């Protein structure tokens, strides 16, 4: 068994500066509360007064479906906030909230003609509010294969600013709508556009999650994440299937690991490249082909080491092999060939693993290439390691210099969460990451996140908000989420997340090797012993403190969701023999009690959390 850890040692091991900062961030007086609606002066436009609607919601009948959805969401939230439902109307008659690019809005001087995709403007004029955005017509896409829903996003922004609504988790339990006896709108003239053209959270996405993502102005699928369709997925197995490779053994990559299966071909073999490009071209010839198709290699790093390829293999800044130049030359050749027949399409081109570092000799990249930079070395909170942190800005800048079209994909904030081991947001890394991406012209962001909403709410929400506004105040957003989610229990729950975050930081900096290994984003034996076991008793105490302080039932439900997950985690620790059958680190249940608990129904309106708990991958065994 693992020896007990003295809490004094645990406290002394923590970074005092980080803990002080965390304490300041989570001070109850600083936490934002959802119960206080905005205060406006008497001259403000009145939407609802004493339970009666004082204006209507105008949309043109022919407006896109996204604008009709905006009207439905606006009416629904106002009804829940005030008890009154402004009527939907097709007649532009003040006082009104006017939605979409229409004649009434143009008469007020608001038009979407010159707006960028997904942008919007909110304007009060006279006795009306105009919310106008760039909207894609039904059945159409933007020029780059995505969707623009500016009016809908403007409506969500309006509801956040005027009503005070927030969507912090999927489902009813995550919808925060303050009550208003009187709902008014101050003088407004604001315009907004997203920081990135594509914003995708990669996670399991049942309808409840897709709805949450949309309300936070991000997506969960390539065609639903913004105005740009991005696809740089591993595609060689599809476009160069095994049957073709077997019939041309001379095309195979010369691998340094002949004992392992190899799904790659030599990218300097002209016949292999021609066959690959022919298949890709046929896909673009299809009637329903997307704006972008990936030409990215199959997963793994077994790239060709034949005499032609070896000439261009170099070492990166950490002394590891870099095959980037070979891959970029291949991408260029494919893109130039495809452009001859499909000049309006793009090729998705992943630079990842052995190809994530730009080459010393920079090639000029074809304008039909969309480079998606996926720095594998920092997966699993790797930016806590100084060597990678120090070079992150330089690498982003270097890729920006050579890539006319540049995206970013990462598993930085993700671990393969075995056994329901809870993860915490790393706001310090988010601040560094998104400031860098915005500074260097990144067009798309794709982040893998955890689908277990019992603990992953703050991480997923922060990433969604930063995808829309990359320079937002991360610390303020984090305080806001904790206060909204846990009420008076926010301070102890925030300390739980801070303990986990600090333990991961220490592990990454002091225990884990600098260079990439597959285990760096796994909840493995070392992390369980070094991170979780010492923290569990303290986490249990803080959960009890949070429940005692929580001032409303919904806050207690969210805290109990976290506690429920910890019961599953403790059970998995027993199964894997990290704790004995009679050992209780704070969340233990007897076998009978656990079976009753596991079979109990989840609270109505809860986010998808209990679904993932019994299905979590088992923990690696202690012995």
N, C-alpha and C positions, 0 to 999 in steps of 0.2 A: 504494500500500500504506500501511497505518497505521504510523507510526513507532513504534519500540520505546519502551517506557516504563521509565525508570530505577526500580528497585525502591526506592531511597531516597526518590524522590518519591512512590511509591505508599504507602510506610510513613508519610511525613510527612503525607500527605493524609488519613490515617485519623483518626478521632476518638479521641484517646488515652484518654479516660475510658471510652468504649465498649469499646476493646480491652482495657483493664485489667480491666473487669468481666467480659468474655468469658473472659479468661485465668483469672480466679479461678473462674468457673463451671465451666471445663473442666479444672481441675487434676486430674491422675489420682487423687490421694488422695481427692478428693471424689466421683469418679464411682461411681455405684451399680453393683454387680456382681450378676449373677443366680446365680452359682455358690454363694452362701452361703445355705443355707436358714435359716429362722427357728429360734431356739434356745428350747426350752420346758423347764419344770421337770418333774420326774419325775411329779408328780401329774396332768399333762395327759392328756387322753383319747388313747389310742393307736389310730391308724387302721391302720398297718402296722408290723409288727415282724419284722426279719430275713427279709424276703421273704414274710411270711405276713399275709394280711388279718386284722385283729382285730375288725372290725365289718362290718355290712352296710349297704346303701343301701335305705331303705324308701320306696316310693311306692304310693299307692292305684291299683288298675288303672284306675279311671275318671278319674284326674287328667287335666287338659288336656295336649295334645301338648307344650306348652312345658315342662311339668314332667317329662315323659318324656325330652325332650331334655336337661334339666338332669341327670337321672340318668345318661344316656349320657355326657355330657361329664365329669361327676364321676368316673365309673368309668374312662373313657379316660385322663384326665390323671393320676389316681392310679396307674394301671398303668404309664404311661410314666415317672412319677417314681420308682416304687419297684420295679417288676417284679411287683407283686401287684395283683390285681383284686378289690376288695370285691364280693361277690355282690349282685345286685339281688333284692329280696324284696318280697312283698306282705303280709308279716306283721310288725307293729310290735314287734320284739323287741330290747331293748337287749343289747349296745351297738350303736348304729345311727346313721346319718345320715338323719334324717327330712326328706323334701322335700314341701313344699306344705301348704296349709291342710287339715288332716285331723283326725280324732278324736284321734289320738295327740298331735298338736301342741297341740290345745286342752286336753288333760289336763295338758300342761306349762305351760299359761297363755299360749300363743302362738296368736293368731287374726288372720286378715286382715280381719275385719269392719270395723274402724275405720281400716284402713290406706288411705292415698291410693293412687291408681293408680300402678303401677310401683314402689312402695316395697316394702321387705322388712325382715325382722328375722332375725338370726342369734343363737341362744341355745344355750349348753351347759348341760345340766342332768343331773345324775347321770352315767350312762354313755352319754349320747346328745347329738347335735347336732341342733338344729331349724333348718331354713332355710325360712322361710315368707314368701311375698309375695302381693301382689294379682295374681291371674291371671284373664285373660279366658277364658271357656269356649270350646271349639272351635266354630267356625262363627259366633261372635258378635263384636261389637266393643264398645268402650267407648261411653258416651253421646255422645262427641265423635268417633266414627268411627275410632278407632285401636285399638291393642292394649296390654294390660297384661300383662307377663311378669315380675312381681316375683320369683317363686321362681327363675326362670332367671338373672336378673340378680344375685340374692343368691348363687346358686351360683358365678357367675363371680367375684364379690367374695370369696367364701370361698376359692376356688382361688388367687386372687391373694395373699391375706393368709396363708394357711396353707401352701400349696405353694410360693408364689413365682412362679407362672406369669405370663407377660406375652405379649400378642399385639401385637408392634410393627410387623409387616408382614403382609399376606395370605400364606397358604401355609405350608408346613412351615418354610421359611427364616425366617419371622417369628415362630414359636412358640418361646418360651423356657420350658423346664420344668427346673428344678434337680433333681438327683438326691438322693434321701433313702434312707438305709438304714433309718431309723426315722422315721415320720411321725406327729406328734402334734398335738393341737388344744389351745390354751390356753383358759382360761376366757374366754368371750365372751358379751357381751350388747350387740349393736350394731344400730342401725336406720339406714336410709338411704333417700333419695328423690332423684330427679333435680332439677337446677336448672330444667329447662325441660320442658314437656309434650310438645314435638316437637323432635327433634334430627336434622337431616338433613344429611349430606354429599352434595353434588351432584357425582357423578363417574361414570365408566363402572363398571358393577357386575356383572362376571361372578360366578358363584357363590362363588369364592374370596374376592372382595372383600366380598360380602354377608355371608359367614360372619365375616370379620374385623370388620366393622362391628357385627354382633350381639354378638360377644364383648366389644366395647368399649362396648356399650349405646347405640349410635346406629343409624340406618338410612340407606338410600340412596334410598328411595321414600316418597311422602307417607303411605301407609297402613302403613308398616313402620318409622316413625321415632319412635313413641311413642304416647301415648294420645289425641293430637289429630291429626285429618286436616286438613292445611293445603293449600289450593290458591288461589294468587293469580296464576296464570300469565296471560300475555297472551291474552285470550279474545275480543276484539271481532271478529276475523276469522271466528271460528267462530259466535258468537251473532248477529252482524250481517254476514252474508256479502256478498260483492261484488254478487251478483245483486240483493239487496234494496237495497243502497245505490245501485246504478245506476238502479233504478226510482224512486228518490226523491232526485233530485239536490239538492233543497232541504234535505235532512237533513245534507248534507256539512258538515264543519267548514270555516270560513273560515280558510285557512292563510296564514301569512306567506311560505310557500315554494311558490307555485302551480306551479313548474316540477318539483316532486318529487311522486312518488306519495303519496297521502294515504288512509290506511285508517281515518280517524277521522270521527266524526259530532259534531254539536253536542249537548252534554249538556244544553242548556237548551231543546232542541226537544222539546216534550211528545210529539209523535207518534213521533219516533225513540226516545225513552226507553220509551214504551209498547210499541213493537214489540220492542225489545231485551228488556224485562222479560217479555214473553209467551214468547219463545223460552227464556229462562232458566227460567221457571216450568214449561215443558214438560219440560225436562231433569230438574227435581226431581220431576215426576210419574212418571218412569220407575221401574220396580220395583227396579233396582239402583243408583239414584242415590246418590252419596256424601253424607256429612254436610255438606260445604262445596263450593260451586262458585264459580269465579272470575267476577267482573264487571269484571276489570281491562282497561285499554286495550291495544290492539296496541302493539308497541314503537315507539319514536320519540317525538319531542316536538312534533309538528305539531298542537297543540290549537287549538280554535276561538277565533277573534278577531272574531266577529260583535259587533254593538253590545251585545247582551244579556250576552255573556261578558266583553267587555272591561272592563265596569264592575267586575268582581271580580278582574281580573288585577293583581297587585302585584309588587313587587320583593323578593327575598330579601336576606339580610344581605350578600351579595356583589354586589348590584346586578343580579342576573339575574332574568328573568321567572319568576313563580310563578303557576301556574294551579290551585293546590291547592283553593281554595274552590269553584271550578266542579266539580271532580271529586268532592269530598266531598258536595256537595249532590246530585249524581247518585247516588252510592253510597247516600245516605240514602233517596232516593226509591225506588230499586230494592229496598232491604232492607225498607222498610215495606210495599211491595206484595207481595213474596214472603212476608213473615211472615203475611199474611192467610190463606194456604193451607198454608204450610209453616213453622209457628212453631218447629219443632224443628230447623231447618236454619240454616246460616250462609252469608253471602256473603263470599267472599275479595275483599279490596280492597287492591290494591297502590298504595303512594304512593312514587313513583320519579321521578327526573329532574326535570322541571319541577314535580313535585308532592311532592318529598321534604321541603320545609320547611313546617311548620304555618302556617296563615294567621294574620294579626294578629287577626282576629275569629274566635274559635273557635266552630264550630257544635257543638251537642250531637249526638253520633253515636249512631245506632240500635244497640241491644244485639245485633242480628243481624249486625252487621258485624264482620269480623275484618280489622283493618288490618295489613298487612305492610309495614313501613318498609324500603325498599331505597335507602340513600343512595348514589346513582350517583357523586357527586362524589368519594367515597373509594375507588372500585374501584381495584384494582391498587396497594395499599400507600399510598393517598392520605392515611391518617392520619399519615403522616410529615410532611405539610404543616401548619404551625402553625395556619393559618387554620381548617382543618377540625378539627384536633385540639382546639383551644380550645373549639369550640362543640359537640363531640360529646355531652357529658353534658347540656348544656342542651336539645339537640334531642330526645334520648331522653326526658328529663323532660317536655318539652312534649307529645310524642305520648302519653306515658303519662297525662297529665292529661285528655286529651279522648277517648281510645280505651279503652272498657271491655275490649276484647280486642285485644291488640297482639303482633305477631310481628316478626321481624327477618330480613332476607335480604341477603346481601352477597357480593360478589366481591372483598373486601378482600385476601384472601390468594391471589389467583389472577391469573395472566397467561396470555394466549394464547401458550403456550410453543413458539414456532417453532424448528425445527431442533434440538430436544433441549437448548435452553439451560436449564441447571439453575437452579432457584429454591431459596430458603432460607426457613426459618421466620423470622418477625419476633416473637419472644416478647414484646418490649416492647409491641408493638401488641396482641397477644392479651391481655395482662394488663389494659391499659386498656379494651379492647373488652368483655371478659366481666365485669369488675367493674361497668361501666356498665350492661350488659344486666340483670344480676342486681339491681342497685340500683333499677332503674325498672320492675320487674315484667313484663319480657318473657316471653311464654308459649312462644314457639317460636323456634328458631334454624335457619336454613338457610345453609350456607356452601358456595360453589363451591370445589373443590380440584382439584389436578392429578392425573391418573390415572397418570402415569409414576412408578412406585414405585422406580425406580433412584435418585432423589434426593428424592422427595416424602414419604418415610416419616415423618420427624420432624414436618413440617408437618401432615400428616393425622392422626397419632396425637395430637399436642398438642390439636388442635381437637376431636377426639373426646372426649378426657378432660375438656376444659373444658366441653363441652356437657353432660356428666353432672354435673360439680362445678365450677361457674363460679368459685369462690373458691379453687381448688387453687393450689398454689405452682408457677407456670409455670417458673421457673428450675430448681427441683428436678426437675420432670417432664422438662425438656429434658436435664438432666444424666443422668437415668435412661435416657432413650432412647439417647443417645450411648453410654453405657457398655454397655448391653445389646446394642446393634447392632454395635459395633466393638471391644469389649474394650479391649486395650491400645492399639489404634489410634484410640481415641475423641478424644484431645486434638488430633492433627493434622486429623482429619476435622471436628471441631468448629470448628477455625480456618478451614477451607474455607467452611463455612456462614456463619461470622461475617464473613469477607471479602465474601461475596456480599451479605449483609444490610446491611453498612455501606456498600457501594458503592451499593446501591439507596436507602438513606436519604439519602446525599449527593446522588444524582441527583434524587430527589424534592424535596429542599429547595433545591437550588441551580440545577438545570438545567431542570426541568419547570415550565411555567406553573401557577399556582394553579388556574385554572378548568379544568373538565372538557374533555377531548378524547378521542375514541375511541382514540387511540394510547397513552393512559396505562396501559392494561392489555395492550398489545402488546409483544412483544420486537421492537422496531423498530431502525432503523439507529443512532439516537442511543444507545440502550442497549447495543447490541453494541459500539460504539466506546468509550463512556465506562465501561462496567461490565465487560464480559467480556474483551475483548482484553487490557487491562492485567493481568488476574488469571490468565489461563490458565497461564503458566509457573510461577507460585507454586502454583497449585492442583495442577499435575502433581507438583511437588516434595513437597507435603504428602501426596498420594496414595501416593507411593512410601514416604514415611516411615511412613504408617499401615500399609501392607502389611508393612513390615519389623517393626513393633512388634506387629502383631496376633498374639494368642496361641492362636487356635484356627481351624480350617478354616472354620467358619460365619461368623466375623467377617470372614475374608478374602474369602469369597464375597460378603458384603454390600458390602465396599469395592470389589471387582471389578465389582459391578453398577454402582456409580457410575462407575468407570473406563470400563466398556463404553459407558455413555451419553456420556461425554466424547469417545470416539472417533467416535461418530456426529456429535456437535456439531462437532468439528474438521473432519470431512468436509463438513458443510453450510457451514461458514465458507469452505472452499475453493470449493465450488460457487457461492457467492454473491460470490466474489472479495474477501473480507475478508483472506484470506491467500493467498499465492502457492502454486503447485504444489510448490515446493521449500522452503517455509517450514514449520517445525515449532515450534508453541507448546507441545509436550509430549505431545500425544495423537495425533500423525499416524501414519498407516499408508500404505504404498504401495497402489496400486490393487489389486494382486493380494492383498496381505495383508488389505485391508479386505473384499474380496469373500469370502474364506475366513472371516473373522471374522463377517461379517454372516449367513453361511449356517450358522454353527455353532449347535448346539442349546443352549437355555437349560438351566441346571442344574435337575434335578428339584426340585419343591417351591418354586421361586422365585416371587415375586410377579409379577403382570403388568407387566413393564417392557419386555422386549425386543419385545413385541408393538407397543408404541407408538413405539419408536425409528425403525424404517423408515417409519412412517406419519406422522411429524411434519410439520406444514406447513413448506414451505421458508422459509428466511430471506429477508427483503427484500434485493434486490441492493445491493451497495455503491455502484454508480454508476447 
